[in-house]
Amino acid sequence: MRQTSPHRKSVLSVSCIAHMAQDGLSSAIFVLLPVLAQAFGLTYAQVGLMKGLNNASQAILEFGSGWFAERFGEVRLLAFGVVLTGAGYLCLTLAPGIFLIAACLILIGAGTAFHHAPSSSLIANGYPQDKRSSALGFYNATGDVGKLVFTGCFSLGVGAGLAWYQVSFLFGLSALLAAGGIAFVGSSLMGRADAGSPERTKAVGSGTATGWGILNWRSFGALLAVTSIDTVAQTGLFVFTAFLMLAKGLPLSIAAGATVILLAGGVFGKAGCGYLADRMGAHRAFVLIQVLTAVGLVAIIIVPAWFAMILLFPLGAVAQGSTSITYGFAAGLIHPQRMARGYALLYSTGTLGAAAGPLAFGWVADAAGIEAAIISMAVIVLVSIAPMMFLPAHPERVETIV
């Protein structure tokens, strides 16, 4: 029996509210870091360490988020995660020094660990195969809207004269409101064993889900490699692009907007690259956009500062658009009964890459300059092409290999 449209709308609404809030609050750290760096005299490596700690706490807890979702329910976990993130931002307003600020960033990372896997599981199990891609695409786009809204509000708030801790307080309150919205909209989904759909109980392969529920570990391992390498470069780009603009002579109020422009490009890039993959195939599309990303990274080093700011929009589109291709493989490689666990494994490995990237690029920037760090990102982007070649063209047709 197919689920009613209102149920699917509730699934998508809850997931999108959580995604918009969590991705926005997580990405706001990118524009917060240059302000903290100037206020506390941080080196590039210290900036990378701060973001690395934030991502590390997310990755560690994200690894078990699928299990938590199965035990407590996806909706409850989504609301809890947003509350935790909001608490981190509220505590950040009271932090007097850099060590307590780092602790608050760790708390924020812990909160953001509890949304990708539960949301992806809800949607993947709540929609049939012919509607799943469009639902996941809309879900991904709302995350980018959240990134754009929160980073834009931070930049505008600081530009208007607000202190960073005042903006942080407002972000904390908005998170608590979002958690209330999730609990209200998702109240009808709480406690349901089939919060996703009957797809969760369908037989796949032998009909029994075991362990992580991965149907083909060779293909899934290649997917983990692709997403991890790609995330290393993406996170480095978001952390250090503003610092590159500062090095080019732009004032902080303008340079901080570089991250906002990158994220704005990502809103269009994720939808466009998904369409591109449908038209020319996932492998060709991925190779094309990774090459364009590498070229764009080199270009923003060479061209003058204001022209580089203009190039950030298309660079953001291709740099983030790759995820529309790679994460689309996941649903076809995971048993429906273990969808939350499979996505948790996928996202947590990517987040580990996000934790390592800023620290590594920070060391490169301190040792050889910010330009050298950007060049190293371009090299990493091209490296991600190799494991992509090991992925099947049609993940839903892979042989089951447990």
C-alpha positions in Angstrom: 0.0 0.0 0.0 1.5 3.3 -1.1 1.8 6.1 1.5 -0.4 9.1 1.3 1.0 12.4 0.0 0.6 14.2 3.4 2.8 11.6 5.1 5.5 12.2 2.5 5.2 15.9 2.9 5.7 15.6 6.6 8.8 13.4 6.0 10.3 16.0 3.6 9.3 19.0 5.7 10.9 17.6 8.9 14.1 16.6 7.0 14.3 20.0 5.2 13.8 22.1 8.4 16.6 20.1 10.1 18.9 20.3 7.1 18.4 24.0 6.6 19.1 24.8 10.3 22.0 22.4 10.8 23.8 23.1 7.5 23.3 26.8 8.0 24.6 26.8 11.6 27.5 24.6 10.6 28.5 26.8 7.7 28.3 29.9 9.7 31.5 28.8 11.4 33.3 29.4 8.1 32.6 33.2 8.3 33.1 33.2 12.1 36.6 31.9 11.8 38.2 35.0 10.1 36.7 37.2 12.7 38.0 35.0 15.5 41.4 34.9 13.8 41.7 38.7 13.8 40.3 39.0 17.4 42.6 36.4 18.9 45.6 36.5 16.5 45.3 32.9 15.2 47.6 31.3 12.7 46.3 29.4 9.7 47.1 26.1 11.4 45.2 27.2 14.5 42.2 28.2 12.4 42.3 24.8 10.7 42.6 23.1 14.1 39.5 24.9 15.3 37.4 23.8 12.4 39.0 20.3 12.6 37.8 19.9 16.2 34.3 20.9 15.1 34.3 18.4 12.3 35.9 15.6 14.4 33.2 15.8 17.0 30.6 15.6 14.3 32.3 12.7 12.6 32.7 10.6 15.7 29.0 10.9 16.7 27.7 10.8 13.1 29.2 7.3 12.9 26.6 6.0 15.4 23.8 8.3 14.3 22.2 5.6 12.2 22.0 3.3 15.2 20.6 6.0 17.4 18.0 6.7 14.7 16.9 3.1 14.7 16.6 3.0 18.4 15.0 6.4 19.2 13.4 7.4 15.9 14.7 9.7 13.2 12.4 12.7 14.1 13.4 12.7 17.8 17.1 12.5 16.9 16.7 15.4 14.4 15.1 17.6 17.1 17.7 16.6 19.7 20.6 17.4 17.3 19.2 20.9 16.5 18.8 21.6 20.3 22.4 20.6 20.9 23.7 22.8 18.1 21.7 25.8 19.5 23.1 25.2 22.9 26.6 25.3 21.5 25.9 28.7 19.9 24.3 30.1 23.1 27.3 28.9 25.1 29.6 30.5 22.5 28.3 34.0 23.5 29.7 33.4 27.0 33.1 32.0 26.1 35.8 34.4 27.3 38.8 32.8 25.6 39.9 30.7 22.7 39.9 27.4 24.6 36.3 27.6 25.6 35.4 28.8 22.1 37.0 25.6 20.8 34.8 23.6 23.3 31.7 25.3 22.0 32.7 24.5 18.5 33.0 20.8 19.6 29.5 21.0 21.1 28.1 22.5 17.8 29.8 19.7 15.9 28.2 17.1 18.1 24.8 18.6 17.4 25.3 18.6 13.7 26.1 14.9 13.7 22.4 14.0 14.1 20.8 15.1 11.0 22.3 13.8 7.7 21.8 10.1 8.3 18.3 10.3 9.9 17.0 12.7 7.2 18.4 10.8 4.3 16.9 7.6 5.8 13.5 9.2 6.2 13.5 10.4 2.6 15.0 7.3 1.0 12.5 5.0 2.8 9.6 7.5 2.4 9.7 7.8 -1.4 9.5 5.2 -4.1 12.4 4.8 -6.5 11.0 7.0 -9.2 10.5 10.0 -6.8 13.5 9.5 -4.5 16.1 11.4 -6.5 13.9 14.5 -6.8 13.1 14.4 -3.1 16.7 14.1 -2.1 17.6 16.8 -4.5 15.1 19.2 -2.9 16.4 18.2 0.5 20.0 18.9 -0.5 19.0 22.3 -1.9 17.4 23.4 1.3 20.6 22.7 3.1 22.4 25.1 0.8 19.7 27.7 1.3 20.4 27.4 5.0 24.1 27.8 4.5 23.4 30.9 2.4 21.0 32.4 4.9 23.1 31.9 8.0 26.4 32.9 6.5 24.8 35.9 4.9 23.1 37.0 8.1 26.4 36.7 10.0 28.2 38.8 7.4 25.5 41.4 7.3 25.2 41.5 11.1 29.0 42.0 11.6 29.0 44.6 8.8 26.1 46.4 10.5 28.1 46.7 13.7 26.9 43.7 15.7 29.6 41.8 17.7 30.1 38.2 16.7 28.9 36.9 20.0 25.6 38.8 19.6 25.0 37.1 16.2 25.9 33.8 17.8 23.2 34.4 20.5 20.6 35.0 17.8 21.7 31.8 16.0 21.2 29.8 19.2 17.7 31.1 19.6 16.9 30.3 15.9 18.1 26.7 16.4 15.7 26.2 19.4 12.8 27.5 17.3 13.8 25.1 14.5 13.8 22.2 16.9 10.3 23.2 18.0 9.2 23.2 14.4 10.6 19.7 13.8 8.9 18.4 16.8 5.5 19.9 15.8 5.6 18.9 12.1 7.1 15.5 12.8 4.8 14.6 15.7 2.8 12.3 13.5 5.9 10.4 12.5 7.3 9.8 16.0 7.1 6.3 17.3 6.3 4.8 13.9 8.3 1.8 12.9 7.6 2.7 9.3 8.4 6.4 9.6 10.0 6.1 6.2 7.9 3.7 4.1 7.1 0.1 3.4 10.3 0.1 1.4 12.0 -0.5 4.7 10.5 -4.0 5.0 11.0 -5.1 1.3 13.3 -7.9 0.6 16.6 -7.0 -1.0 18.9 -9.8 -2.1 18.4 -12.5 0.6 15.7 -10.4 2.2 17.5 -9.9 5.5 19.5 -6.9 6.5 22.8 -7.6 8.3 25.4 -5.4 9.8 25.6 -2.0 8.1 23.3 -3.3 5.3 25.8 -2.5 2.5 24.9 -4.5 -0.6 28.2 -4.2 -2.3 31.2 -3.3 -0.2 33.6 -2.9 -3.2 31.3 -0.2 -4.7 30.5 1.4 -1.4 34.2 1.5 -0.5 34.9 3.4 -3.7 32.1 5.8 -2.9 33.5 6.4 0.6 36.9 7.2 -1.0 35.4 9.6 -3.5 33.3 11.5 -0.9 36.1 11.7 1.6 38.6 13.1 -0.8 36.1 15.5 -2.3 35.1 16.7 1.2 38.7 17.4 2.1 39.0 19.9 -0.7 35.5 21.4 -0.3 36.0 22.1 3.4 39.5 23.6 2.8 38.0 25.9 0.2 35.3 27.2 2.5 37.7 27.8 5.4 40.5 29.5 3.5 38.9 31.4 0.6 38.2 34.4 2.9 41.9 34.4 4.0 43.0 34.4 0.3 40.8 37.4 -0.3 42.4 39.1 2.7 45.8 38.3 1.3 44.7 39.9 -1.9 44.1 43.2 0.0 40.3 43.1 0.5 38.9 44.4 3.8 37.5 41.8 6.3 33.9 42.9 5.7 34.2 42.1 2.0 36.5 39.1 2.3 34.1 37.4 4.7 31.5 37.5 2.0 33.6 35.2 -0.2 32.2 32.2 1.7 28.6 33.5 1.1 29.3 33.7 -2.6 30.7 30.2 -2.7 27.6 28.9 -0.9 25.3 30.8 -3.2 26.9 29.1 -6.2 26.3 25.7 -4.5 22.6 26.2 -4.4 22.5 26.2 -8.2 25.4 23.8 -8.6 23.8 20.9 -6.8 20.6 21.1 -8.9 22.5 21.7 -12.1 25.1 19.0 -11.6 22.4 16.5 -10.8 20.7 17.3 -14.1 24.1 17.2 -15.9 24.7 13.7 -14.5 21.3 12.5 -15.9 22.2 13.9 -19.3 25.8 12.7 -19.8 26.2 10.0 -17.1 27.6 10.3 -13.6 31.2 9.4 -14.4 31.6 11.9 -17.2 29.8 14.6 -15.3 31.9 14.1 -12.2 35.2 14.2 -14.2 34.0 17.4 -15.9 33.0 19.3 -12.8 36.2 18.2 -10.9 38.4 19.5 -13.7 36.4 22.8 -13.7 36.8 23.0 -9.9 40.6 22.6 -10.2 40.8 25.2 -12.9 38.7 27.6 -10.8 40.9 27.2 -7.8 44.0 28.1 -9.8 42.1 31.0 -11.4 41.2 32.8 -8.1 44.9 32.8 -7.2 46.0 34.4 -10.5 43.3 37.0 -11.2 42.8 40.3 -9.4 40.9 40.3 -6.1 37.6 41.7 -7.4 37.6 39.4 -10.4 38.3 36.5 -8.1 35.2 37.4 -6.0 33.1 37.2 -9.2 34.6 33.8 -10.1 33.7 32.4 -6.6 30.1 31.9 -7.7 30.7 29.5 -10.5 33.5 27.9 -8.5 31.1 27.3 -5.6 28.6 25.7 -8.1 31.1 23.1 -9.4 32.9 22.5 -6.1 29.7 21.6 -4.3 27.8 20.2 -7.3 29.8 17.0 -7.1 27.8 15.8 -4.1 24.7 15.6 -6.1 26.4 12.9 -8.1 28.2 11.0 -5.4 25.6 10.8 -2.7 23.0 9.7 -5.3 24.8 6.4 -5.5 24.2 5.6 -1.8 20.6 4.6 -1.8 21.1 1.9 -4.4 24.0 0.4 -2.4 22.2 0.2 1.0 19.5 -2.2 2.3 16.3 -0.3 3.0 16.2 -1.7 6.6 19.7 -0.2 7.2 19.4 3.0 5.3 20.2 5.2 8.4 23.3 3.2 9.2 24.6 3.2 5.7 24.2 7.0 5.3 25.7 7.5 8.8 28.8 5.6 7.6 28.9 7.6 4.4 28.5 11.0 6.1 30.9 10.2 9.0 33.8 9.2 6.7 33.2 12.4 4.7 33.2 14.4 7.9 36.5 12.9 8.9 37.9 14.2 5.7 36.4 17.6 6.6 38.2 17.5 9.9 41.6 16.6 8.4 41.4 19.0 5.5 41.5 22.4 7.2 44.3 21.4 9.5 46.4 20.0 6.6 45.8 23.0 4.4 46.5 25.3 7.4 49.9 23.8 7.8 50.6 24.3 4.1 49.4 27.9 4.3 51.7 28.6 7.3 54.7 27.0 5.7 54.3 28.0 2.0 51.6 30.7 1.8 47.8 30.7 1.4 48.3 30.4 -2.4 50.1 27.1 -2.0 47.2 25.8 0.1 44.7 26.6 -2.6 46.9 24.9 -5.2 47.1 21.8 -3.0 43.2 21.8 -2.9 43.2 21.7 -6.7 45.4 18.7 -6.7 43.2 16.9 -4.2 40.1 17.6 -6.3 41.7 15.9 -9.3 42.8 12.9 -7.1 39.1 12.2 -6.3 38.5 11.3 -9.9 40.4 8.0 -9.7 38.1 6.1 -7.2 35.0 7.4 -9.0 36.0 5.1 -11.9 35.4 2.1 -9.7 31.7 3.0 -9.2 29.0 1.2 -11.3 27.1 3.3 -13.7 23.8 2.0 -12.3 24.1 1.4 -8.5 20.7 -0.1 -8.2 21.8 -3.0 -10.4 25.0 -4.0 -8.5 25.4 -7.6 -7.4 24.8 -8.1 -3.7 28.1 -8.7 -1.9 27.7 -8.6 1.8 
